[in-house]
Amino acid sequence: RMMRKNIYFIHFRIKSASPTSFRLTEKFILLLVFSAFITLCFGAIFFLPDSSKLLSGVFFHSSAVETNTRTGTDSDSNVAVGTEEKILTKIRKDHEKALVEAKDTLQKRPDEIKQDIQDEKDKMMTFAWDSYKRYAWGSNELRPVSKQGHSSNLFGSIKGATIVDALDTLYIMEMFEDFDMATEWVEKNLDFNVNAEVSVFEVNIRFVGGLLSAYYLSGKEVFRRKAIELGEKLLPAFKTPTGIPWALLNLKSGIGRNWPWASGGSSILAEYGTLHLEFMHLSKLSGNPAFAEKVMNIRKVLNRLDKPQGLYPNYLNPNSGQWGQHHVSVGGLGDSFYEYLLKAWLMSDKTDEEGKKLYYEALQAIETSLMRKSSGGLTYIAEWKGGLLEHKMGHLTCFAGGMIALGADGAPEDKTGHQMEQASEIARTCHESYARTTLKLGPEAFRFDGGVEAIATRQNEKYFILRPEVIETYMYMWRFTHDPKYREWGWEAVQALEKHCRVEGGYSGVRDVYASSPNHDDVQQSFYLAETLKYLYLLFSDDDHLPLEHWVFNTEAHPLPVIRKEMTDEPSQLE
């Protein structure tokens, strides 16, 4: 930026001065070319993918970003006027200083950078976690405006959802004192012997997934034991005529039921279809094949059914084994089913050929029947209701960009490039859903009809609850492409979160992303610590930090190791 300003200034002086009062010398031109060359070299160094060690702490340390990118002055008035020598001296000094700063930073050891992150008082994870500890310790979630605990009926009487959900994030970010405190709470206070109804899906992805991940990362036996105990308490949910599990289960009585609003008491695709990763690991760690058998039976039921246009409706009756109403979505009610087909194959060390086949067939049906391009050139994934398309895309659907990128390498018939392009286009669409709001945070759903594109038109779709899906896609796209725009977009999200969601007592969702100022919903979701902050951290980390060839993230961002043929029951080490 400084170089451009100086060139514009010199150009102005040349035009306005007479030939006798201002003359360009050959020395001046050579020095100007040399300084431009230095500028280009510095830019190349800074934006190379190998500089990721540098950026691993960016979103925790905004002042560092501002320092590293501020290489010029903000006003031309600071440039010496009247002689070419003074101008050249200033250019030289500015660029020499910038090069020294860049060299010092690039030579900084990664562990020193991590220590800088740890020392930052306003670090996002530290602030979110400390706020939870201060105001809601032991509760499921935090109300950051009210500064008190919050509990959703999704967890029944089970406590500590934020603690269990945050375990692996604390460990990955090397917040070991906090991890030890959380471990002690789990050992002494995490109790599943409750007479209460819970969501099988939510308890599985947050509690079972969180405990499994904490065990594999740390090796602490308490996490393995608790995960298996909870898994066993969830098994009665599968006692249906088809083996398709109930959505809700009383952990004491073992009595299950489905949500009353779900198409005549149907089970939901994203709920019964998002158990596979965790249950396969439960069988591996416990030696009990029942967990794996339950989720493989779900595959058998689905394989027997006809799929309308190759699509999977969101509702399935667990008694009759027939589809409910024909509503298809890659967002809410459907999303993580597709994710788990792909990840089942990846987690099996690519031996689960059935999972692979089901995923790529489903993706082809989605491309044919649901994927569309707007008049403005934005690719989106619509919803399908009884043969009619609703041109709406949910924030939840934005995970699909990362999913498609993750699966592109194994795509059939040399479709890798095509699928990476799809993933890139979905990422751009989801970024636009953020960029077109006042608060620069994405709405819960956005539409492509009635003359609007990537904008929420209904009041009940304008809220943002700290969701991770867009950041998740940025992380995967960065890992596979190293295109700097994904880090830039991630940084934009960080700035918006800090400006509009951070309150005195933690982080809160907002009710309307198009409002001129935020109206906070007063909930710091447990998945904000489990997913959003973890994916941001990984977006700015080295690729070898939780490498994707060794770890598969469950839908709550809990990393589970690939199950190798020769894999022992020993915990994997964090790589």
Helices and strands as residue ranges (DSSP letters): H 2-16, H 26-47, G 49-51, H 52-55, G 58-60, H 62-69, G 76-78, H 84-106, H 110-119, H 124-136, E 141-143, E 148-150, G 153-155, H 161-172, H 176-189, E 197-199, H 200-203, I 204-208, H 209-218, H 221-234, G 235-238, E 248-250, E 256-257, E 267-268, H 269-272, H 276-286, H 290-304, G 308-310, E 315-316, E 327-328, H 335-347, H 353-369, E 371-373, E 379-381, E 383-385, E 388-390, E 392-394, G 395-398, H 399-407, G 408-410, G 412-414, H 416-435, E 445-447, G 459-461, H 469-481, H 485-496, I 497-501, E 502-503, E 506-507, H 526-527, I 528-532, H 533-539, E 551-553, E 559-561
